[in-house]
């Protein structure tokens, strides 16, 4: 059974940084496209960033471009999200997900940005 476990969230002031990690166990991580999603209070879950398994090409939603960086370490079966210049509107629960529909979202990690 493949599992995704997120970590690294916390409380930070606006302008601060956090690095999220998502560890994958039980599957062939290196062949998954991976993505980071977030769900802010009262809003739908949205894709924030993604990275391919073939060439590591990243994708970012416009609201995080230039501030967030997604990366992966296939040797460690882990995908990261470096978040800089955080804003209060980045407050959300962050989840990672693979492109394999059979693998469920992880439990998420809370990110709270205070103004």
TAHULIN-V820574 format. One record per residue. N is the residue number from 1. RES is the residue in three letters. PSI is psi as a letter, one per 30 degrees, with the letter a starting at -180 (none if undefined). D_FIRST is the distance of its C-alpha to the first C-alpha in Angstrom with 1 decimal. Layout:
BEGIN
{{N RES PSI D_FIRST} {N RES PSI D_FIRST}}
END
This chain:
BEGIN
{{1 UNK k 0.0} {2 UNK k 3.8} {3 UNK k 6.4} {4 UNK k 10.1} {5 UNK j 12.8} {6 UNK l 16.4} {7 UNK l 19.5} {8 UNK f 23.2} {9 UNK l 24.7} {10 UNK a 28.0} {11 UNK k 31.6} {12 UNK l 33.8} {13 UNK l 37.2} {14 UNK k 37.9} {15 UNK f 38.3} {16 UNK a 35.8} {17 UNK l 32.6} {18 UNK l 29.0} {19 UNK j 26.1} {20 UNK k 22.6} {21 UNK k 19.6} {22 UNK j 15.9} {23 UNK k 13.6} {24 UNK k 10.4} {25 UNK k 8.0} {26 UNK g 5.6} {27 UNK a 7.5} {28 UNK i 11.2} {29 UNK e 12.6} {30 UNK f 16.0} {31 UNK g 16.0} {32 UNK k 14.9} {33 UNK k 17.7} {34 UNK k 17.2} {35 UNK l 19.1} {36 UNK k 20.3} {37 UNK l 21.3} {38 UNK l 23.5} {39 UNK j 24.9} {40 UNK l 28.3} {41 UNK k 30.0} {42 UNK g 31.3} {43 UNK l 29.8} {44 UNK l 27.1} {45 UNK k 24.1} {46 UNK k 25.2} {47 UNK k 23.9} {48 UNK e 25.5} {49 UNK l 24.6} {50 UNK l 22.5} {51 UNK k 22.3} {52 UNK l 21.9} {53 UNK f 20.1} {54 UNK e 23.2} {55 UNK g 25.9} {56 UNK g 24.7} {57 UNK k 26.9} {58 UNK l 26.7} {59 UNK k 27.4} {60 UNK k 28.8} {61 UNK l 30.1} {62 UNK e 33.8} {63 UNK f 33.8} {64 UNK f 32.0} {65 UNK k 33.5} {66 UNK f 35.3} {67 UNK e 33.7} {68 UNK k 29.9} {69 UNK k 28.3} {70 UNK k 24.8} {71 UNK l 23.7} {72 UNK l 20.8} {73 UNK j 20.5} {74 UNK f 18.3} {75 UNK f 19.1} {76 UNK g 17.6} {77 UNK h 14.7} {78 UNK k 16.4} {79 UNK k 18.4} {80 UNK l 21.5} {81 UNK j 23.9} {82 UNK k 27.4} {83 UNK j 29.5} {84 UNK l 33.2} {85 UNK h 36.2} {86 UNK k 34.2} {87 UNK l 35.8} {88 UNK e 35.7} {89 UNK f 34.3} {90 UNK f 31.2} {91 UNK k 30.4} {92 UNK l 27.0} {93 UNK k 23.5} {94 UNK k 21.6} {95 UNK l 18.1} {96 UNK l 16.2} {97 UNK k 14.4} {98 UNK l 13.6} {99 UNK f 15.4} {100 UNK j 12.5} {101 UNK f 13.0} {102 UNK f 9.6} {103 UNK j 8.3} {104 UNK l 10.1} {105 UNK l 12.8} {106 UNK a 12.7} {107 UNK f 15.2} {108 UNK l 17.9} {109 UNK k 20.8} {110 UNK k 24.4} {111 UNK k 27.1} {112 UNK k 30.7} {113 UNK j 33.7} {114 UNK k 37.0} {115 UNK none 40.3}}
END
